Amino acid sequence: MSNYALSEKGRQQLDGYSKRLHESVGAAKGAQFAITPAAVQKLFEKAVEDGSPFLGKINANVAVTEKVGEKIGLFVSGLVAGRTDTSGDAERTARSLHSLEKFGYSLKQTNADVALKYSIIDQWKHVAAGKFAELYASAIRMAIANDRLRIGWYGTSAAETTNPTTNPLGQDVNIGWFQKIRNEAPAQIDDDAITIGVGGDYANLDSMVRALKDSIDPVFRNDPRLRVLIGSNLASIAENKFYEAAGDKPTEKRSLDGGRLLDTYGGLPSEVPPYFPENAVMITFHANLSIYRQEGTWRRTIIDNPKKDQIEDFNSFNEDYIVEDYRAMAAATNVVAYEAPAE
């Protein structure tokens, strides 16, 4: 492929952005610099605005000071009401709001290194300087945000050297939520095949979700914050069944178009999160899913690399994916439509 020559206007925009950015952090062009906690918080808030609303529902930016420690616990865990007869020696005892599980967190360095080709930079060459900065920053934010969700759902290990060819969903970058359940609370996850449909293990997804909900601790089982997260293919199965049963009836069609379909499964509000694995179902609170980040560890270096006709934006930070309380978690990873055996 022939080299791409960055246009004069594109070069001016890029150099202007780079100059303003490095001056704002007191770093020379091409030098590594630290991202302040306030800037990190803004980055995640903007990522939600850019198109990752699910990150705004979970605890996607929990700042901790140590690399290894105990879970913070970010939602009320169980009963706090009670009564104590204090007429004698007994005293009232305050109950903890967070889980007292033995499992903590252990942050691992993550490198998020993004290349932007000169040809992309040139697409933004005629916009105002402030708009150019926002387009550049948005591209970096979304690349990082999307990967955080992929790793959260698919991560199974933290390799010394990752391989994006054999692990295109970040399976070897960090240990994500599903794998954390397998490692630390295996009773709360079912990886065996579960069939839905007439003749299967469950008649439909609703009955399967109701049964899975029984794995949630009674303290949380009827909590209004519970949500069921499902893979897009499972949502499609349920949608097709509804169309087959009611799609030709005008009144049902209107209900379907009005958004009634897929609102709930097994009595729980449902959601299809970005990059959520197919055939998977998870019942929990949004606040039960966290990503811990060590304060002061985000480092960034921006390099202009004409040998590759691209800008390279290197980012590094320490992270871990956390399920705050396994009692409020139930998951299944291999839910499939039942197929009757051939006669």
C-alpha positions as CSV (number, residue, x, y, z in Angstrom):
1,M,0.0,0.0,0.0
2,S,1.3,3.5,-0.9
3,N,2.0,6.0,1.9
4,Y,-0.7,8.5,2.8
5,A,0.4,12.1,3.0
6,L,-1.4,14.0,5.8
7,S,-2.8,17.2,4.3
8,E,-1.4,20.6,5.4
9,K,-4.8,21.5,7.0
10,G,-4.9,18.1,8.7
11,R,-1.3,18.6,10.0
12,Q,-2.2,22.0,11.4
13,Q,-5.2,20.7,13.2
14,L,-3.3,17.7,14.7
15,D,-0.3,19.8,15.7
16,G,-2.5,22.4,17.3
17,Y,-4.4,19.8,19.3
18,S,-1.2,18.1,20.4
19,K,0.3,21.4,21.5
20,R,-2.7,22.5,23.5
21,L,-3.0,19.1,25.2
22,H,0.7,18.8,26.2
23,E,0.8,22.3,27.4
24,S,-2.3,21.7,29.6
25,V,-0.5,18.8,31.4
26,G,3.0,20.4,31.4
27,A,4.6,17.7,29.2
28,A,6.8,17.9,26.2
29,K,5.3,16.6,22.9
30,G,5.8,12.9,22.7
31,A,6.5,12.6,26.5
32,Q,4.5,10.4,28.8
33,F,2.1,12.2,31.2
34,A,-0.3,11.3,34.0
35,I,-4.1,11.6,33.7
36,T,-5.6,13.3,36.7
37,P,-8.5,11.7,38.6
38,A,-10.8,14.5,37.4
39,A,-9.8,13.9,33.8
40,V,-10.4,10.2,34.2
41,Q,-13.9,10.8,35.6
42,K,-14.7,13.1,32.8
43,L,-13.4,10.5,30.3
44,F,-15.9,7.9,31.6
45,E,-18.7,10.4,31.8
46,K,-18.1,11.4,28.2
47,A,-17.9,7.8,27.1
48,V,-21.4,7.2,28.4
49,E,-22.6,10.3,26.5
50,D,-20.8,9.1,23.3
51,G,-22.7,5.8,23.2
52,S,-21.9,3.5,26.1
53,P,-24.9,4.1,28.5
54,F,-24.4,0.7,30.1
55,L,-21.2,1.9,31.6
56,G,-23.2,4.6,33.3
57,K,-25.5,2.1,34.9
58,I,-22.8,-0.1,36.5
59,N,-19.9,1.1,38.7
60,A,-17.4,1.5,35.9
61,N,-15.0,3.9,37.5
62,V,-14.4,2.9,41.1
63,A,-11.2,4.5,42.3
64,V,-9.0,2.7,44.9
65,T,-5.6,3.6,46.2
66,E,-4.1,0.2,46.6
67,K,-3.3,-2.4,44.0
68,V,-4.7,-5.2,46.2
69,G,-7.4,-4.9,48.8
70,E,-10.9,-5.7,50.0
71,K,-14.1,-5.0,48.0
72,I,-15.7,-1.6,48.7
73,G,-19.2,-2.9,48.5
74,L,-21.4,-0.4,46.7
75,F,-25.0,-1.3,47.5
76,V,-27.1,-2.2,50.5
77,S,-26.6,-5.9,51.3
78,G,-29.4,-7.3,53.4
79,L,-31.4,-6.5,56.5
80,V,-30.4,-3.5,58.7
81,A,-33.6,-3.1,60.6
82,G,-34.0,-4.8,64.0
83,R,-34.5,-4.2,67.7
84,T,-32.4,-4.8,70.8
85,D,-33.5,-4.8,74.4
86,T,-30.9,-2.3,76.0
87,S,-32.4,-2.4,79.5
88,G,-29.6,-4.8,80.5
89,D,-26.0,-5.1,79.2
90,A,-27.0,-5.6,75.5
91,E,-26.2,-2.8,73.0
92,R,-27.5,-2.1,69.6
93,T,-25.3,-3.3,66.8
94,A,-24.9,-1.6,63.5
95,R,-25.1,-3.9,60.5
96,S,-22.7,-3.5,57.6
97,L,-24.2,-2.2,54.3
98,H,-21.7,-4.2,52.2
99,S,-20.8,-7.8,51.7
100,L,-18.2,-9.4,54.0
101,E,-17.0,-11.9,51.4
102,K,-13.5,-13.1,51.7
103,F,-12.7,-12.3,48.0
104,G,-11.1,-8.9,47.3
105,Y,-9.6,-7.2,44.3
106,S,-6.2,-7.5,42.6
107,L,-5.6,-4.8,39.9
108,K,-3.7,-5.7,36.8
109,Q,-2.1,-3.3,34.3
110,T,-4.0,-2.8,31.2
111,N,-2.6,-1.2,28.1
112,A,-5.1,0.5,25.8
113,D,-3.1,1.6,22.7
114,V,-5.0,3.1,19.9
115,A,-3.8,4.0,16.4
116,L,-5.5,6.7,14.3
117,K,-4.6,6.7,10.6
118,Y,-3.7,10.0,8.9
119,S,-6.6,9.3,6.6
120,I,-9.0,9.5,9.5
121,I,-7.4,12.7,10.8
122,D,-7.8,14.2,7.4
123,Q,-11.6,13.6,7.6
124,W,-11.7,16.1,10.4
125,K,-9.4,18.7,8.9
126,H,-12.1,21.4,8.1
127,V,-13.8,21.4,11.5
128,A,-13.2,24.0,14.2
129,A,-10.3,23.4,16.6
130,G,-12.6,22.5,19.5
131,K,-14.6,20.1,17.4
132,F,-11.4,18.5,16.1
133,A,-10.3,17.9,19.7
134,E,-13.6,16.4,20.6
135,L,-13.6,14.1,17.6
136,Y,-10.1,12.9,18.4
137,A,-10.9,12.4,22.1
138,S,-14.2,10.6,21.3
139,A,-12.5,8.1,19.1
140,I,-10.0,7.2,21.9
141,R,-12.8,7.1,24.6
142,M,-15.0,4.8,22.6
143,A,-12.2,2.4,21.8
144,I,-11.3,2.1,25.5
145,A,-15.0,1.9,26.6
146,N,-15.9,-0.8,24.2
147,D,-12.9,-2.9,25.2
148,R,-13.8,-2.6,28.9
149,L,-17.2,-4.2,28.2
150,R,-15.7,-6.9,26.0
151,I,-13.2,-7.8,28.7
152,G,-15.8,-7.6,31.4
153,W,-18.0,-10.2,29.7
154,Y,-15.4,-12.5,28.0
155,G,-12.2,-12.1,30.0
156,T,-10.9,-15.4,31.5
157,S,-7.3,-14.7,32.2
158,A,-4.6,-12.1,32.4
159,A,-1.7,-13.2,30.1
160,E,1.8,-11.6,30.4
161,T,1.6,-11.0,26.6
162,T,-1.9,-10.9,25.1
163,N,-2.8,-12.2,21.7
164,P,-5.7,-10.3,20.0
165,T,-5.7,-12.8,17.1
166,T,-6.6,-15.8,19.2
167,N,-8.5,-13.7,21.8
168,P,-10.3,-11.0,19.8
169,L,-12.7,-10.3,22.6
170,G,-10.1,-9.6,25.2
171,Q,-10.3,-13.1,26.8
172,D,-6.7,-12.9,27.9
173,V,-6.5,-9.2,29.0
174,N,-8.2,-9.6,32.4
175,I,-10.6,-11.8,34.4
176,G,-14.1,-10.6,33.7
177,W,-17.3,-10.9,35.6
178,F,-18.5,-14.3,34.3
179,Q,-15.1,-15.9,35.1
180,K,-15.0,-14.2,38.5
181,I,-18.2,-16.0,39.3
182,R,-16.7,-19.4,38.1
183,N,-13.6,-18.8,40.2
184,E,-15.1,-17.5,43.4
185,A,-18.8,-18.5,43.5
186,P,-19.3,-21.5,41.1
187,A,-22.7,-22.3,42.6
188,Q,-24.0,-19.1,41.1
189,I,-23.2,-19.9,37.5
190,D,-24.4,-22.8,35.2
191,D,-22.2,-23.5,32.1
192,D,-24.1,-26.6,31.2
193,A,-26.6,-26.6,28.2
194,I,-30.1,-25.4,29.1
195,T,-32.7,-25.8,26.4
196,I,-35.8,-23.7,26.0
197,G,-38.9,-24.5,24.0
198,V,-41.5,-27.2,23.9
199,G,-39.8,-30.4,24.9
200,G,-36.8,-28.7,26.3
201,D,-35.7,-28.1,29.9
202,Y,-38.0,-25.0,30.1
203,A,-41.0,-24.1,27.9
204,N,-39.6,-20.6,27.3
205,L,-37.2,-18.0,28.4
206,D,-39.6,-16.6,31.1
207,S,-39.8,-20.0,32.9
208,M,-36.0,-20.4,32.6
209,V,-35.4,-17.0,34.1
210,R,-37.8,-17.7,37.0
211,A,-35.9,-20.9,37.8
212,L,-32.5,-19.1,37.6
213,K,-33.8,-16.4,40.0
214,D,-34.1,-19.1,42.7
215,S,-30.3,-19.1,42.8
216,I,-30.3,-15.6,44.2
217,D,-30.1,-15.4,48.0
218,P,-33.6,-14.9,49.5
219,V,-32.4,-11.5,50.9
220,F,-32.2,-10.2,47.4
221,R,-34.5,-12.4,45.4
222,N,-37.4,-10.0,45.3
223,D,-35.4,-6.8,45.3
224,P,-36.8,-4.3,42.8
225,R,-33.3,-3.5,41.6
226,L,-32.8,-6.9,40.0
227,R,-32.4,-7.0,36.2
228,V,-32.0,-9.9,33.8
229,L,-29.3,-9.4,31.2
230,I,-29.6,-11.5,28.1
231,G,-27.8,-12.2,24.9
232,S,-29.2,-10.7,21.7
233,N,-29.8,-14.1,20.1
234,L,-32.0,-15.2,23.0
235,A,-34.0,-12.0,22.7
236,S,-34.5,-12.8,19.0
237,I,-35.8,-16.2,19.9
238,A,-38.4,-14.8,22.2
239,E,-39.2,-12.1,19.7
240,N,-39.8,-14.6,16.9
241,K,-42.0,-16.7,19.1
242,F,-44.1,-13.6,19.8
243,Y,-44.4,-12.7,16.2
244,E,-45.4,-16.3,15.3
245,A,-48.1,-16.3,18.0
246,A,-49.5,-12.8,17.7
247,G,-47.8,-10.9,14.9
248,D,-50.8,-11.2,12.5
249,K,-53.2,-9.7,15.0
250,P,-53.5,-5.9,14.7
251,T,-53.9,-5.2,18.4
252,E,-51.0,-7.4,19.4
253,K,-48.9,-5.8,16.6
254,R,-49.5,-2.4,18.1
255,S,-48.4,-3.6,21.5
256,L,-45.3,-5.1,19.9
257,D,-44.5,-1.9,18.1
258,G,-45.2,0.0,21.3
259,G,-42.2,-1.6,23.0
260,R,-44.0,-4.2,25.2
261,L,-41.9,-7.0,23.8
262,L,-38.7,-7.8,25.7
263,D,-39.6,-5.5,28.6
264,T,-39.5,-8.4,31.1
265,Y,-38.6,-12.0,31.4
266,G,-39.6,-14.1,34.4
267,G,-41.1,-10.9,35.9
268,L,-37.8,-9.0,35.8
269,P,-36.9,-6.0,33.7
270,S,-34.6,-7.1,30.9
271,E,-31.7,-5.6,29.0
272,V,-29.4,-6.6,26.2
273,P,-26.0,-5.0,27.1
274,P,-23.4,-4.2,24.5
275,Y,-21.2,-7.1,23.6
276,F,-23.1,-9.4,26.0
277,P,-22.4,-13.0,25.1
278,E,-24.9,-15.0,23.1
279,N,-26.7,-17.8,24.9
280,A,-26.0,-16.1,28.2
281,V,-28.3,-14.9,31.0
282,M,-27.3,-13.0,34.1
283,I,-29.6,-11.8,36.9
284,T,-28.2,-9.2,39.2
285,F,-28.2,-5.5,40.1
286,H,-26.4,-3.0,37.8
287,A,-24.6,-1.8,41.0
288,N,-23.3,-5.4,41.6
289,L,-21.0,-5.1,38.6
290,S,-17.9,-2.9,39.1
291,I,-14.6,-2.0,37.5
292,Y,-12.0,-0.9,40.0
293,R,-9.2,1.4,38.9
294,Q,-6.1,2.4,40.9
295,E,-5.8,6.2,41.3
296,G,-2.7,7.8,39.9
297,T,-1.9,4.9,37.6
298,W,-3.2,6.2,34.3
299,R,-0.4,7.1,32.0
300,R,-0.6,8.4,28.4
301,T,1.8,8.9,25.6
302,I,0.9,10.3,22.1
303,I,3.3,9.6,19.3
304,D,3.2,10.8,15.7
305,N,4.5,7.8,13.7
306,P,5.0,8.7,10.0
307,K,6.5,5.2,9.3
308,K,3.0,3.9,9.8
309,D,1.0,6.9,8.6
310,Q,-0.7,7.2,11.9
311,I,-1.0,8.7,15.4
312,E,-0.4,6.3,18.2
313,D,-2.1,7.0,21.5
314,F,-0.7,4.8,24.3
315,N,-2.7,4.4,27.6
316,S,-1.9,2.3,30.6
317,F,-3.9,1.9,33.9
318,N,-4.5,-0.7,36.6
319,E,-7.9,-2.4,36.7
320,D,-9.9,-5.3,38.0
321,Y,-13.5,-6.5,37.3
322,I,-15.5,-7.1,40.5
323,V,-18.8,-8.7,41.4
324,E,-19.6,-6.9,44.7
325,D,-21.8,-9.6,46.2
326,Y,-22.2,-13.1,44.8
327,R,-25.4,-13.6,46.8
328,A,-27.1,-11.2,44.4
329,M,-25.9,-13.0,41.3
330,A,-27.1,-15.9,39.1
331,A,-25.9,-16.7,35.6
332,A,-26.2,-19.2,32.9
333,T,-24.0,-19.2,29.8
334,N,-25.3,-21.9,27.5
335,V,-29.0,-21.3,27.0
336,V,-30.1,-22.6,23.6
337,A,-33.4,-23.3,21.7
338,Y,-34.6,-26.9,22.0
339,E,-34.4,-29.0,18.8
340,A,-36.4,-32.1,18.8
341,P,-34.4,-35.2,17.7
342,A,-34.8,-36.3,14.1
343,E,-37.4,-39.1,13.7
